[in-house]
């Protein structure tokens, strides 16, 4: 699809099929994308802070926890993009909305990271 100026909308694989949904739904989908992006930034910041600051944690557990949080940040970034695309496609094609692909993995990963930090403080 293109607008009046002949520009193609990106990504074409999302916008090339189906009908335009109510703009409120697309804007809500965009807000969810931005929320996942903020979550990813917070996870990246946690991982970097664990390594950059003089946190009194066992060095091995600190490195593992920092790496875990950075990895979870990457996963949240993927969830933001692919979740947005899947939801927009569902809206355009009148299908049921998909659930988050990575929500449970992120929750478990964050819990493991917190446990690692707690264990690192004790050892």
N, CA, C and O atoms as a GROMACS GRO file, in nm:
protein
  492
    1UNK      N    1   0.084  -0.117   0.000
    1UNK     CA    2   0.000   0.000   0.000
    1UNK      C    3   0.088   0.123   0.000
    1UNK      O    4   0.200   0.119   0.050
    2UNK      N    5   0.040   0.229  -0.054
    2UNK     CA    6   0.117   0.352  -0.053
    2UNK      C    7   0.024   0.467  -0.018
    2UNK      O    8  -0.098   0.457  -0.030
    3UNK      N    9   0.085   0.576   0.025
    3UNK     CA   10   0.004   0.692   0.058
    3UNK      C   11  -0.010   0.780  -0.066
    3UNK      O   12   0.029   0.740  -0.176
    4UNK      N   13  -0.063   0.900  -0.049
    4UNK     CA   14  -0.088   0.988  -0.162
    4UNK      C   15   0.040   1.030  -0.233
    4UNK      O   16   0.035   1.064  -0.352
    5UNK      N   17   0.154   1.029  -0.165
    5UNK     CA   18   0.280   1.071  -0.225
    5UNK      C   19   0.351   0.955  -0.294
    5UNK      O   20   0.458   0.975  -0.350
    6UNK      N   21   0.294   0.835  -0.290
    6UNK     CA   22   0.355   0.721  -0.354
    6UNK      C   23   0.455   0.647  -0.267
    6UNK      O   24   0.523   0.557  -0.316
    7UNK      N   25   0.467   0.684  -0.141
    7UNK     CA   26   0.561   0.617  -0.051
    7UNK      C   27   0.504   0.482  -0.010
    7UNK      O   28   0.383   0.467   0.008
    8UNK      N   29   0.591   0.386   0.004
    8UNK     CA   30   0.548   0.255   0.052
    8UNK      C   31   0.564   0.253   0.203
    8UNK      O   32   0.658   0.309   0.258
    9UNK      N   33   0.471   0.188   0.268
    9UNK     CA   34   0.476   0.176   0.414
    9UNK      C   35   0.565   0.059   0.452
    9UNK      O   36   0.562  -0.046   0.388
   10UNK      N   37   0.643   0.078   0.555
   10UNK     CA   38   0.737  -0.024   0.602
   10UNK      C   39   0.684  -0.085   0.730
   10UNK      O   40   0.634  -0.012   0.816
   11UNK      N   41   0.692  -0.214   0.745
   11UNK     CA   42   0.736  -0.317   0.652
   11UNK      C   43   0.622  -0.359   0.559
   11UNK      O   44   0.507  -0.371   0.600
   12UNK      N   45   0.657  -0.380   0.438
   12UNK     CA   46   0.558  -0.412   0.335
   12UNK      C   47   0.484  -0.542   0.366
   12UNK      O   48   0.366  -0.555   0.334
   13UNK      N   49   0.554  -0.640   0.428
   13UNK     CA   50   0.489  -0.769   0.456
   13UNK      C   51   0.374  -0.753   0.556
   13UNK      O   52   0.284  -0.836   0.560
   14UNK      N   53   0.377  -0.647   0.636
   14UNK     CA   54   0.268  -0.621   0.730
   14UNK      C   55   0.156  -0.544   0.661
   14UNK      O   56   0.038  -0.578   0.675
   15UNK      N   57   0.193  -0.440   0.586
   15UNK     CA   58   0.093  -0.350   0.530
   15UNK      C   59   0.038  -0.392   0.395
   15UNK      O   60  -0.056  -0.330   0.344
   16UNK      N   61   0.095  -0.496   0.334
   16UNK     CA   62   0.050  -0.534   0.200
   16UNK      C   63  -0.077  -0.619   0.201
   16UNK      O   64  -0.138  -0.638   0.096
   17UNK      N   65  -0.117  -0.669   0.317
   17UNK     CA   66  -0.234  -0.757   0.323
   17UNK      C   67  -0.339  -0.699   0.416
   17UNK      O   68  -0.308  -0.629   0.512
   18UNK      N   69  -0.463  -0.729   0.385
   18UNK     CA   70  -0.573  -0.691   0.472
   18UNK      C   71  -0.619  -0.548   0.453
   18UNK      O   72  -0.579  -0.479   0.359
   19UNK      N   73  -0.705  -0.506   0.545
   19UNK     CA   74  -0.766  -0.373   0.541
   19UNK      C   75  -0.712  -0.288   0.656
   19UNK      O   76  -0.663  -0.339   0.756
   20UNK      N   77  -0.724  -0.158   0.638
   20UNK     CA   78  -0.682  -0.066   0.744
   20UNK      C   79  -0.769  -0.086   0.866
   20UNK      O   80  -0.892  -0.077   0.857
   21UNK      N   81  -0.709  -0.113   0.982
   21UNK     CA   82  -0.790  -0.125   1.104
   21UNK      C   83  -0.823   0.014   1.158
   21UNK      O   84  -0.772   0.115   1.110
   22UNK      N   85  -0.907   0.017   1.257
   22UNK     CA   86  -0.936   0.141   1.328
   22UNK      C   87  -0.804   0.198   1.378
   22UNK      O   88  -0.727   0.125   1.442
   23UNK      N   89  -0.774   0.326   1.352
   23UNK     CA   90  -0.645   0.383   1.394
   23UNK      C   91  -0.618   0.369   1.544
   23UNK      O   92  -0.503   0.360   1.586
   24UNK      N   93  -0.722   0.368   1.624
   24UNK     CA   94  -0.702   0.354   1.769
   24UNK      C   95  -0.634   0.221   1.802
   24UNK      O   96  -0.552   0.215   1.894
   25UNK      N   97  -0.668   0.116   1.728
   25UNK     CA   98  -0.607  -0.015   1.755
   25UNK      C   99  -0.461  -0.017   1.711
   25UNK      O  100  -0.376  -0.073   1.781
   26UNK      N  101  -0.432   0.043   1.596
   26UNK     CA  102  -0.293   0.049   1.552
   26UNK      C  103  -0.209   0.134   1.646
   26UNK      O  104  -0.094   0.100   1.675
   27UNK      N  105  -0.265   0.243   1.696
   27UNK     CA  106  -0.192   0.328   1.790
   27UNK      C  107  -0.171   0.256   1.924
   27UNK      O  108  -0.066   0.272   1.987
   28UNK      N  109  -0.268   0.179   1.968
   28UNK     CA  110  -0.250   0.099   2.090
   28UNK      C  111  -0.140  -0.006   2.070
   28UNK      O  112  -0.062  -0.032   2.161
   29UNK      N  113  -0.135  -0.065   1.952
   29UNK     CA  114  -0.031  -0.162   1.920
   29UNK      C  115   0.106  -0.093   1.923
   29UNK      O  116   0.203  -0.151   1.972
   30UNK      N  117   0.113   0.028   1.873
   30UNK     CA  118   0.240   0.103   1.876
   30UNK      C  119   0.281   0.134   2.020
   30UNK      O  120   0.400   0.127   2.053
   31UNK      N  121   0.186   0.168   2.105
   31UNK     CA  122   0.218   0.194   2.247
   31UNK      C  123   0.272   0.068   2.314
   31UNK      O  124   0.363   0.075   2.396
   32UNK      N  125   0.217  -0.048   2.278
   32UNK     CA  126   0.269  -0.174   2.332
   32UNK      C  127   0.411  -0.198   2.284
   32UNK      O  128   0.496  -0.243   2.360
   33UNK      N  129   0.437  -0.169   2.157
   33UNK     CA  130   0.573  -0.179   2.103
   33UNK      C  131   0.669  -0.092   2.184
   33UNK      O  132   0.778  -0.136   2.220
   34UNK      N  133   0.628   0.030   2.211
   34UNK     CA  134   0.713   0.121   2.288
   34UNK      C  135   0.733   0.073   2.432
   34UNK      O  136   0.840   0.093   2.489
   35UNK      N  137   0.631   0.012   2.490
   35UNK     CA  138   0.646  -0.043   2.626
   35UNK      C  139   0.747  -0.157   2.628
   35UNK      O  140   0.828  -0.166   2.721
   36UNK      N  141   0.744  -0.243   2.528
   36UNK     CA  142   0.844  -0.350   2.519
   36UNK      C  143   0.982  -0.292   2.499
   36UNK      O  144   1.080  -0.344   2.553
   37UNK      N  145   0.992  -0.184   2.422
   37UNK     CA  146   1.122  -0.119   2.400
   37UNK      C  147   1.175  -0.062   2.531
   37UNK      O  148   1.294  -0.074   2.560
   38UNK      N  149   1.089   0.001   2.610
   38UNK     CA  150   1.132   0.053   2.742
   38UNK      C  151   1.176  -0.062   2.833
   38UNK      O  152   1.273  -0.048   2.907
   39UNK      N  153   1.106  -0.173   2.827
   39UNK     CA  154   1.145  -0.289   2.907
   39UNK      C  155   1.283  -0.338   2.864
   39UNK      O  156   1.367  -0.369   2.949
   40UNK      N  157   1.307  -0.343   2.733
   40UNK     CA  158   1.438  -0.384   2.683
   40UNK      C  159   1.547  -0.290   2.731
   40UNK      O  160   1.654  -0.335   2.773
   41UNK      N  161   1.522  -0.160   2.727
   41UNK     CA  162   1.621  -0.064   2.775
   41UNK      C  163   1.651  -0.082   2.923
   41UNK      O  164   1.766  -0.073   2.965
   42UNK      N  165   1.548  -0.108   3.002
   42UNK     CA  166   1.568  -0.132   3.145
   42UNK      C  167   1.652  -0.257   3.170
   42UNK      O  168   1.737  -0.258   3.259
   43UNK      N  169   1.628  -0.362   3.092
   43UNK     CA  170   1.706  -0.484   3.106
   43UNK      C  171   1.851  -0.462   3.065
   43UNK      O  172   1.942  -0.511   3.132
   44UNK      N  173   1.874  -0.389   2.956
   44UNK     CA  174   2.010  -0.356   2.915
   44UNK      C  175   2.080  -0.274   3.024
   44UNK      O  176   2.195  -0.301   3.058
   45UNK      N  177   2.010  -0.175   3.077
   45UNK     CA  178   2.068  -0.089   3.181
   45UNK      C  179   2.104  -0.170   3.305
   45UNK      O  180   2.207  -0.145   3.367
   46UNK      N  181   2.020  -0.267   3.341
   46UNK     CA  182   2.050  -0.352   3.456
   46UNK      C  183   2.177  -0.432   3.432
   46UNK      O  184   2.264  -0.439   3.520
   47UNK      N  185   2.188  -0.492   3.316
   47UNK     CA  186   2.307  -0.571   3.283
   47UNK      C  187   2.434  -0.486   3.282
   47UNK      O  188   2.536  -0.527   3.337
   48UNK      N  189   2.427  -0.370   3.222
   48UNK     CA  190   2.543  -0.282   3.216
   48UNK      C  191   2.579  -0.231   3.356
   48UNK      O  192   2.696  -0.226   3.392
   49UNK      N  193   2.479  -0.195   3.434
   49UNK     CA  194   2.504  -0.143   3.569
   49UNK      C  195   2.571  -0.248   3.657
   49UNK      O  196   2.658  -0.215   3.737
   50UNK      N  197   2.530  -0.372   3.644
   50UNK     CA  198   2.592  -0.477   3.725
   50UNK      C  199   2.742  -0.487   3.699
   50UNK      O  200   2.819  -0.514   3.792
   51UNK      N  201   2.784  -0.464   3.576
   51UNK     CA  202   2.926  -0.472   3.543
   51UNK      C  203   2.998  -0.339   3.561
   51UNK      O  204   3.116  -0.337   3.594
   52UNK      N  205   2.929  -0.228   3.539
   52UNK     CA  206   2.995  -0.097   3.542
   52UNK      C  207   3.012  -0.041   3.683
   52UNK      O  208   3.107   0.032   3.709
   53UNK      N  209   2.921  -0.074   3.772
   53UNK     CA  210   2.927  -0.021   3.908
   53UNK      C  211   2.999  -0.119   4.000
   53UNK      O  212   3.006  -0.239   3.973
   54UNK      N  213   3.052  -0.067   4.106
   54UNK     CA  214   3.123  -0.151   4.203
   54UNK      C  215   3.022  -0.219   4.296
   54UNK      O  216   3.011  -0.185   4.414
   55UNK      N  217   2.949  -0.314   4.241
   55UNK     CA  218   2.849  -0.387   4.318
   55UNK      C  219   2.919  -0.502   4.391
   55UNK      O  220   2.989  -0.581   4.327
   56UNK      N  221   2.902  -0.512   4.524
   56UNK     CA  222   2.974  -0.616   4.600
   56UNK      C  223   2.910  -0.755   4.583
   56UNK      O  224   2.850  -0.810   4.676
   57UNK      N  225   2.926  -0.810   4.463
   57UNK     CA  226   2.868  -0.940   4.431
   57UNK      C  227   2.980  -1.031   4.383
   57UNK      O  228   3.078  -0.984   4.324
   58UNK      N  229   2.965  -1.159   4.407
   58UNK     CA  230   3.060  -1.257   4.355
   58UNK      C  231   3.080  -1.230   4.206
   58UNK      O  232   2.983  -1.224   4.131
   59UNK      N  233   3.207  -1.212   4.161
   59UNK     CA  234   3.231  -1.171   4.022
   59UNK      C  235   3.174  -1.265   3.916
   59UNK      O  236   3.126  -1.220   3.812
   60UNK      N  237   3.179  -1.395   3.942
   60UNK     CA  238   3.127  -1.490   3.843
   60UNK      C  239   2.975  -1.477   3.834
   60UNK      O  240   2.920  -1.472   3.724
   61UNK      N  241   2.907  -1.472   3.948
   61UNK     CA  242   2.761  -1.459   3.946
   61UNK      C  243   2.718  -1.324   3.891
   61UNK      O  244   2.615  -1.314   3.824
   62UNK      N  245   2.797  -1.220   3.917
   62UNK     CA  246   2.766  -1.087   3.863
   62UNK      C  247   2.774  -1.090   3.711
   62UNK      O  248   2.687  -1.035   3.644
   63UNK      N  249   2.877  -1.153   3.656
   63UNK     CA  250   2.892  -1.160   3.511
   63UNK      C  251   2.779  -1.242   3.448
   63UNK      O  252   2.726  -1.205   3.343
   64UNK      N  253   2.744  -1.352   3.512
   64UNK     CA  254   2.634  -1.435   3.460
   64UNK      C  255   2.503  -1.357   3.463
   64UNK      O  256   2.427  -1.359   3.366
   65UNK      N  257   2.476  -1.289   3.574
   65UNK     CA  258   2.352  -1.212   3.586
   65UNK      C  259   2.350  -1.097   3.485
   65UNK      O  260   2.248  -1.072   3.421
   66UNK      N  261   2.464  -1.027   3.470
   66UNK     CA  262   2.470  -0.916   3.374
   66UNK      C  263   2.446  -0.968   3.232
   66UNK      O  264   2.371  -0.907   3.156
   67UNK      N  265   2.509  -1.078   3.198
   67UNK     CA  266   2.490  -1.137   3.064
   67UNK      C  267   2.345  -1.179   3.044
   67UNK      O  268   2.288  -1.160   2.936
   68UNK      N  269   2.286  -1.236   3.147
   68UNK     CA  270   2.145  -1.277   3.139
   68UNK      C  271   2.055  -1.156   3.113
   68UNK      O  272   1.966  -1.163   3.027
   69UNK      N  273   2.077  -1.047   3.186
   69UNK     CA  274   1.992  -0.929   3.167
   69UNK      C  275   2.011  -0.867   3.028
   69UNK      O  276   1.914  -0.821   2.968
   70UNK      N  277   2.134  -0.865   2.978
   70UNK     CA  278   2.155  -0.814   2.842
   70UNK      C  279   2.087  -0.906   2.741
   70UNK      O  280   2.024  -0.857   2.646
   71UNK      N  281   2.098  -1.037   2.760
   71UNK     CA  282   2.030  -1.131   2.670
   71UNK      C  283   1.879  -1.114   2.674
   71UNK      O  284   1.812  -1.121   2.571
   72UNK      N  285   1.825  -1.093   2.795
   72UNK     CA  286   1.681  -1.070   2.806
   72UNK      C  287   1.641  -0.939   2.739
   72UNK      O  288   1.532  -0.929   2.683
   73UNK      N  289   1.730  -0.840   2.744
   73UNK     CA  290   1.704  -0.714   2.673
   73UNK      C  291   1.693  -0.736   2.523
   73UNK      O  292   1.607  -0.679   2.456
   74UNK      N  293   1.783  -0.821   2.470
   74UNK     CA  294   1.775  -0.854   2.328
   74UNK      C  295   1.644  -0.927   2.296
   74UNK      O  296   1.582  -0.903   2.193
   75UNK      N  297   1.605  -1.016   2.384
   75UNK     CA  298   1.480  -1.090   2.365
   75UNK      C  299   1.360  -0.996   2.369
   75UNK      O  300   1.266  -1.011   2.290
   76UNK      N  301   1.361  -0.900   2.461
   76UNK     CA  302   1.251  -0.803   2.470
   76UNK      C  303   1.246  -0.715   2.345
   76UNK      O  304   1.138  -0.677   2.300
   77UNK      N  305   1.363  -0.684   2.289
   77UNK     CA  306   1.367  -0.607   2.165
   77UNK      C  307   1.302  -0.685   2.051
   77UNK      O  308   1.224  -0.630   1.972
   78UNK      N  309   1.334  -0.815   2.043
   78UNK     CA  310   1.272  -0.899   1.940
   78UNK      C  311   1.122  -0.909   1.962
   78UNK      O  312   1.044  -0.904   1.866
   79UNK      N  313   1.079  -0.922   2.089
   79UNK     CA  314   0.937  -0.927   2.120
   79UNK      C  315   0.867  -0.799   2.075
   79UNK      O  316   0.757  -0.803   2.022
   80UNK      N  317   0.932  -0.685   2.097
   80UNK     CA  318   0.872  -0.557   2.057
   80UNK      C  319   0.843  -0.557   1.908
   80UNK      O  320   0.732  -0.525   1.866
   81UNK      N  321   0.944  -0.591   1.827
   81UNK     CA  322   0.928  -0.584   1.682
   81UNK      C  323   0.833  -0.691   1.628
   81UNK      O  324   0.735  -0.661   1.560
   82UNK      N  325   0.863  -0.816   1.661
   82UNK     CA  326   0.783  -0.925   1.605
   82UNK      C  327   0.641  -0.926   1.664
   82UNK      O  328   0.546  -0.960   1.594
   83UNK      N  329   0.627  -0.889   1.790
   83UNK     CA  330   0.493  -0.878   1.850
   83UNK      C  331   0.411  -0.770   1.783
   83UNK      O  332   0.292  -0.788   1.757
   84UNK      N  333   0.475  -0.655   1.756
   84UNK     CA  334   0.404  -0.548   1.685
   84UNK      C  335   0.357  -0.596   1.549
   84UNK      O  336   0.242  -0.577   1.511
   85UNK      N  337   0.449  -0.661   1.474
   85UNK     CA  338   0.414  -0.706   1.338
   85UNK      C  339   0.302  -0.809   1.340
   85UNK      O  340   0.208  -0.801   1.261
   86UNK      N  341   0.311  -0.906   1.432
   86UNK     CA  342   0.206  -1.010   1.439
   86UNK      C  343   0.071  -0.948   1.475
   86UNK      O  344  -0.032  -0.985   1.417
   87UNK      N  345   0.072  -0.856   1.569
   87UNK     CA  346  -0.054  -0.793   1.610
   87UNK      C  347  -0.112  -0.708   1.499
   87UNK      O  348  -0.232  -0.712   1.475
   88UNK      N  349  -0.028  -0.630   1.432
   88UNK     CA  350  -0.076  -0.546   1.322
   88UNK      C  351  -0.134  -0.631   1.209
   88UNK      O  352  -0.236  -0.596   1.151
   89UNK      N  353  -0.068  -0.742   1.178
   89UNK     CA  354  -0.121  -0.832   1.076
   89UNK      C  355  -0.257  -0.889   1.118
   89UNK      O  356  -0.349  -0.897   1.037
   90UNK      N  357  -0.269  -0.927   1.245
   90UNK     CA  358  -0.396  -0.980   1.294
   90UNK      C  359  -0.506  -0.874   1.287
   90UNK      O  360  -0.618  -0.904   1.248
   91UNK      N  361  -0.473  -0.750   1.323
   91UNK     CA  362  -0.571  -0.642   1.315
   91UNK      C  363  -0.615  -0.621   1.170
   91UNK      O  364  -0.734  -0.604   1.143
   92UNK      N  365  -0.521  -0.621   1.079
   92UNK     CA  366  -0.552  -0.595   0.938
   92UNK      C  367  -0.632  -0.707   0.875
   92UNK      O  368  -0.708  -0.684   0.781
   93UNK      N  369  -0.615  -0.830   0.926
   93UNK     CA  370  -0.683  -0.945   0.865
   93UNK      C  371  -0.802  -0.994   0.946
   93UNK      O  372  -0.862  -1.096   0.913
   94UNK      N  373  -0.838  -0.921   1.052
   94UNK     CA  374  -0.956  -0.956   1.130
   94UNK      C  375  -0.944  -1.085   1.209
   94UNK      O  376  -1.044  -1.150   1.238
   95UNK      N  377  -0.821  -1.124   1.244
   95UNK     CA  378  -0.798  -1.246   1.322
   95UNK      C  379  -0.786  -1.212   1.470
   95UNK      O  380  -0.772  -1.096   1.508
   96UNK      N  381  -0.793  -1.316   1.553
   96UNK     CA  382  -0.773  -1.298   1.697
   96UNK      C  383  -0.631  -1.249   1.722
   96UNK      O  384  -0.538  -1.286   1.650
   97UNK      N  385  -0.616  -1.165   1.822
   97UNK     CA  386  -0.484  -1.110   1.853
   97UNK      C  387  -0.395  -1.215   1.917
   97UNK      O  388  -0.441  -1.292   2.002
   98UNK      N  389  -0.267  -1.219   1.878
   98UNK     CA  390  -0.175  -1.316   1.938
   98UNK      C  391  -0.130  -1.268   2.075
   98UNK      O  392  -0.129  -1.149   2.104
   99UNK      N  393  -0.092  -1.363   2.160
   99UNK     CA  394  -0.034  -1.328   2.289
   99UNK      C  395   0.114  -1.304   2.275
   99UNK      O  396   0.173  -1.333   2.171
  100UNK      N  397   0.176  -1.248   2.380
  100UNK     CA  398   0.320  -1.225   2.372
  100UNK      C  399   0.395  -1.357   2.359
  100UNK      O  400   0.364  -1.454   2.428
  101UNK      N  401   0.492  -1.361   2.272
  101UNK     CA  402   0.568  -1.483   2.248
  101UNK      C  403   0.666  -1.511   2.361
  101UNK      O  404   0.693  -1.627   2.392
  102UNK      N  405   0.718  -1.407   2.422
  102UNK     CA  406   0.830  -1.424   2.513
  102UNK      C  407   0.801  -1.385   2.657
  102UNK      O  408   0.892  -1.386   2.740
  103UNK      N  409   0.680  -1.350   2.688
  103UNK     CA  410   0.647  -1.305   2.824
  103UNK      C  411   0.690  -1.402   2.932
  103UNK      O  412   0.758  -1.360   3.027
  104UNK      N  413   0.653  -1.530   2.923
  104UNK     CA  414   0.695  -1.624   3.028
  104UNK      C  415   0.846  -1.641   3.036
  104UNK      O  416   0.901  -1.652   3.146
  105UNK      N  417   0.914  -1.642   2.922
  105UNK     CA  418   1.060  -1.657   2.921
  105UNK      C  419   1.125  -1.538   2.990
  105UNK      O  420   1.217  -1.556   3.070
  106UNK      N  421   1.077  -1.418   2.961
  106UNK     CA  422   1.132  -1.299   3.026
  106UNK      C  423   1.107  -1.302   3.177
  106UNK      O  424   1.196  -1.269   3.255
  107UNK      N  425   0.989  -1.341   3.217
  107UNK     CA  426   0.957  -1.346   3.360
  107UNK      C  427   1.048  -1.445   3.433
  107UNK      O  428   1.102  -1.413   3.539
  108UNK      N  429   1.064  -1.562   3.377
  108UNK     CA  430   1.151  -1.663   3.439
  108UNK      C  431   1.296  -1.615   3.438
  108UNK      O  432   1.367  -1.632   3.538
  109UNK      N  433   1.340  -1.556   3.328
  109UNK     CA  434   1.477  -1.505   3.319
  109UNK      C  435   1.506  -1.396   3.420
  109UNK      O  436   1.614  -1.394   3.481
  110UNK      N  437   1.411  -1.306   3.439
  110UNK     CA  438   1.429  -1.200   3.539
  110UNK      C  439   1.436  -1.260   3.678
  110UNK      O  440   1.518  -1.218   3.760
  111UNK      N  441   1.350  -1.357   3.707
  111UNK     CA  442   1.354  -1.423   3.839
  111UNK      C  443   1.489  -1.491   3.862
  111UNK      O  444   1.545  -1.484   3.971
  112UNK      N  445   1.541  -1.557   3.759
  112UNK     CA  446   1.672  -1.622   3.771
  112UNK      C  447   1.781  -1.517   3.795
  112UNK      O  448   1.869  -1.538   3.878
  113UNK      N  449   1.774  -1.405   3.723
  113UNK     CA  450   1.872  -1.298   3.743
  113UNK      C  451   1.870  -1.243   3.884
  113UNK      O  452   1.975  -1.216   3.942
  114UNK      N  453   1.751  -1.226   3.940
  114UNK     CA  454   1.739  -1.177   4.078
  114UNK      C  455   1.796  -1.278   4.176
  114UNK      O  456   1.863  -1.241   4.273
  115UNK      N  457   1.771  -1.405   4.151
  115UNK     CA  458   1.826  -1.510   4.238
  115UNK      C  459   1.979  -1.510   4.228
  115UNK      O  460   2.047  -1.524   4.330
  116UNK      N  461   2.033  -1.494   4.109
  116UNK     CA  462   2.178  -1.488   4.094
  116UNK      C  463   2.238  -1.370   4.170
  116UNK      O  464   2.341  -1.384   4.235
  117UNK      N  465   2.173  -1.256   4.161
  117UNK     CA  466   2.223  -1.139   4.234
  117UNK      C  467   2.217  -1.163   4.385
  117UNK      O  468   2.311  -1.133   4.458
  118UNK      N  469   2.104  -1.219   4.430
  118UNK     CA  470   2.092  -1.251   4.574
  118UNK      C  471   2.198  -1.350   4.621
  118UNK      O  472   2.258  -1.334   4.727
  119UNK      N  473   2.220  -1.454   4.540
  119UNK     CA  474   2.323  -1.552   4.575
  119UNK      C  475   2.462  -1.489   4.572
  119UNK      O  476   2.547  -1.520   4.656
  120UNK      N  477   2.485  -1.400   4.477
  120UNK     CA  478   2.613  -1.332   4.468
  120UNK      C  479   2.641  -1.242   4.586
  120UNK      O  480   2.757  -1.222   4.624
  121UNK      N  481   2.537  -1.187   4.644
  121UNK     CA  482   2.554  -1.103   4.762
  121UNK      C  483   2.590  -1.187   4.885
  121UNK      O  484   2.658  -1.140   4.976
  122UNK      N  485   2.544  -1.311   4.888
  122UNK     CA  486   2.570  -1.397   5.003
  122UNK      C  487   2.707  -1.465   4.996
  122UNK      O  488   2.764  -1.497   5.100
  123UNK      N  489   2.760  -1.486   4.876
  123UNK     CA  490   2.889  -1.553   4.863
  123UNK      C  491   2.999  -1.456   4.843
  123UNK      O  492   3.115  -1.496   4.830
   0.00000   0.00000   0.00000
